[in-house]
Amino acid sequence: MSIVLFGKNGQLGRHISKNLDHRENFYSFDSSEVNFHNLNEIESCLLKYKPKLIINAAAYTKVDLAEEEIETAFKINTDAVAKIARLSKEIDACLVHYSTDYVFDGKKNDPYNELDQTGPLGIYGKSKILGEKKILDSECEYYIFRTSWVISEFGDNFLLKMLDLFKKNSPLKIIDDQYGVPTDAKFLADNSLKLVNNVETRNNIINLVPSGSTSWYNLAVYLYKKVKNFSKDSKLSRDNILPISSVDYKTLAKRPRNSILSNEKFKSLIKEAVPSWETNVDNVLNRIYKNF
Ligand SMILES: NC(=O)c1ccc[n+]([C@@H]2O[C@H](COP(=O)([O-])OP(=O)(O)OC[C@H]3O[C@@H](n4cnc5c(N)ncnc54)[C@H](OP(=O)(O)O)[C@@H]3O)[C@@H](O)[C@H]2O)c1
């Protein structure tokens, strides 16, 4: 069975590649090989390889910049996804796609499940929910995995930013009133592929996150405590990590106060114990510091 992966160099794409690189008929692409700005490139690629499985790990993920690069965000997260979904239907492929906690407005007091009303606050979330809708409209076979706060040893993410900032002793003001679930890109890759192997779980939107939840501030403190024991680079004093409220920390994009995703459906489908977000963070640190 032939498999095509888009976005092979992203946080998630790299971990999916690690799982599938050994397989025959696995073809993976970065943006220099198949660029979503040019929908014809998507079409040529899919008609050439005629995969049975299309994994879309590519996305426009710059939440703040999306407020300015509106057209680009919709092109990559909506138009390109619509094209992939139409072609999936045409060539009878199953489309594996990833979406975000930022499709919600954050006003709910409990974790969001898959049936909850969406209502994105920013352009990124709007472009992603429209992408989801295009998949459903296309009537192709699909999986949509919604996830949140993706962290890994690669790319641009909160964990790597913190490790860098811990090397300086300047005050760090971290938002304490936004809640979510930090998710290791490897956990996301491994578990989405496990579910994809079971045809019975197809045509579902599934929240794919570890268990528990935290705020950005508590995540920073958790990381600090873990890292200070073994990293000589860490110069920051604990007193210099300060909680700050969203209203005092202006960003271009509005973010949901609560973007905690419930993983109850995922747990019932995977039929295995699901680790906590703390274990996800430890696993990323283990890969960075080689068994700290
Ligand atoms: N990061 C998060 O915190 C987060 C949270 C919730 C949901 N998600 C979702 O999870 C999925 C994976 O996210 P991630 O963190 O792995 O993303 P990422 O690290 O930002 O990677 C995204 C990839 O998309 C590719 N891409 C961007 N523009 C493209 C274009 N014009 N043509 C083709 N490819 C293009 C990039 O390819 P090149 O590197 O080759 O340019 C990049 O490697 C996405 O669907 C995202 O929306 C992420």
Ligand as a Chemical Component Dictionary entry (heavy atoms), coordinates in Angstrom:
data_LIG
# 
_chem_comp.id                   LIG 
_chem_comp.type                 NON-POLYMER 
_chem_comp.pdbx_formal_charge   0 
_chem_comp.three_letter_code    LIG 
# 
loop_
_chem_comp_atom.comp_id 
_chem_comp_atom.atom_id 
_chem_comp_atom.alt_atom_id 
_chem_comp_atom.type_symbol 
_chem_comp_atom.charge 
_chem_comp_atom.model_Cartn_x 
_chem_comp_atom.model_Cartn_y 
_chem_comp_atom.model_Cartn_z 
_chem_comp_atom.pdbx_ordinal 
LIG N1  N1  N 0  2.187  23.313 16.989 1  
LIG C1  C1  C 0  1.145  23.293 17.813 2  
LIG O1  O1  O 0  1.229  23.712 18.969 3  
LIG C2  C2  C 0  -0.163 22.710 17.354 4  
LIG C3  C3  C 0  -1.272 22.780 18.223 5  
LIG C4  C4  C 0  -2.481 22.225 17.810 6  
LIG C5  C5  C 0  -2.582 21.624 16.570 7  
LIG N2  N2  N 1  -1.498 21.588 15.747 8  
LIG C6  C6  C 0  -1.661 20.960 14.432 9  
LIG O2  O2  O 0  -0.817 19.825 14.381 10 
LIG C7  C7  C 0  -0.319 19.643 13.054 11 
LIG C8  C8  C 0  1.197  19.535 13.080 12 
LIG O3  O3  O 0  1.739  20.716 13.634 13 
LIG P1  P1  P 0  3.315  20.915 13.827 14 
LIG O4  O4  O 0  3.523  21.593 15.126 15 
LIG O5  O5  O -1 4.037  19.657 13.516 16 
LIG O6  O6  O 0  3.590  21.993 12.667 17 
LIG P2  P2  P 0  4.980  22.616 12.193 18 
LIG O7  O7  O 0  6.095  22.077 13.008 19 
LIG O8  O8  O 0  4.771  24.093 12.122 20 
LIG O9  O9  O 0  5.127  22.026 10.739 21 
LIG C9  C9  C 0  4.249  22.378 9.735  22 
LIG C10 C10 C 0  4.839  21.975 8.412  23 
LIG O10 O10 O 0  3.935  22.479 7.413  24 
LIG C11 C11 C 0  4.672  22.699 6.283  25 
LIG N3  N3  N 0  4.144  23.774 5.463  26 
LIG C12 C12 C 0  3.919  25.077 5.817  27 
LIG N4  N4  N 0  3.566  25.780 4.729  28 
LIG C13 C13 C 0  3.569  24.908 3.682  29 
LIG C14 C14 C 0  3.320  25.049 2.295  30 
LIG N5  N5  N 0  3.034  26.236 1.730  31 
LIG N6  N6  N 0  3.412  23.944 1.495  32 
LIG C15 C15 C 0  3.726  22.749 2.022  33 
LIG N7  N7  N 0  4.006  22.558 3.331  34 
LIG C16 C16 C 0  3.928  23.634 4.136  35 
LIG C17 C17 C 0  6.072  23.137 6.709  36 
LIG O11 O11 O 0  6.933  22.549 5.769  37 
LIG P3  P3  P 0  8.472  23.038 5.488  38 
LIG O12 O12 O 0  9.157  22.897 6.807  39 
LIG O13 O13 O 0  8.954  22.090 4.477  40 
LIG O14 O14 O 0  8.388  24.464 5.009  41 
LIG C18 C18 C 0  6.212  22.560 8.118  42 
LIG O15 O15 O 0  7.216  21.584 8.194  43 
LIG C19 C19 C 0  -0.856 20.819 12.246 44 
LIG O16 O16 O 0  -2.014 20.434 11.572 45 
LIG C20 C20 C 0  -1.201 21.862 13.287 46 
LIG O17 O17 O 0  -2.238 22.734 12.859 47 
LIG C21 C21 C 0  -0.292 22.093 16.118 48 
# 
loop_
_chem_comp_bond.comp_id 
_chem_comp_bond.atom_id_1 
_chem_comp_bond.atom_id_2 
_chem_comp_bond.value_order 
_chem_comp_bond.pdbx_ordinal 
LIG N1  C1  SING 1  
LIG C1  O1  DOUB 2  
LIG C1  C2  SING 3  
LIG C2  C3  SING 4  
LIG C2  C21 DOUB 5  
LIG C3  C4  DOUB 6  
LIG C4  C5  SING 7  
LIG C5  N2  DOUB 8  
LIG N2  C6  SING 9  
LIG N2  C21 SING 10 
LIG C6  O2  SING 11 
LIG C6  C20 SING 12 
LIG O2  C7  SING 13 
LIG C7  C8  SING 14 
LIG C7  C19 SING 15 
LIG C8  O3  SING 16 
LIG O3  P1  SING 17 
LIG P1  O4  DOUB 18 
LIG P1  O5  SING 19 
LIG P1  O6  SING 20 
LIG O6  P2  SING 21 
LIG P2  O7  DOUB 22 
LIG P2  O8  SING 23 
LIG P2  O9  SING 24 
LIG O9  C9  SING 25 
LIG C9  C10 SING 26 
LIG C10 O10 SING 27 
LIG C10 C18 SING 28 
LIG O10 C11 SING 29 
LIG C11 N3  SING 30 
LIG C11 C17 SING 31 
LIG N3  C12 SING 32 
LIG N3  C16 SING 33 
LIG C12 N4  DOUB 34 
LIG N4  C13 SING 35 
LIG C13 C14 SING 36 
LIG C13 C16 DOUB 37 
LIG C14 N5  SING 38 
LIG C14 N6  DOUB 39 
LIG N6  C15 SING 40 
LIG C15 N7  DOUB 41 
LIG N7  C16 SING 42 
LIG C17 O11 SING 43 
LIG C17 C18 SING 44 
LIG O11 P3  SING 45 
LIG P3  O12 DOUB 46 
LIG P3  O13 SING 47 
LIG P3  O14 SING 48 
LIG C18 O15 SING 49 
LIG C19 O16 SING 50 
LIG C19 C20 SING 51 
LIG C20 O17 SING 52 
# 
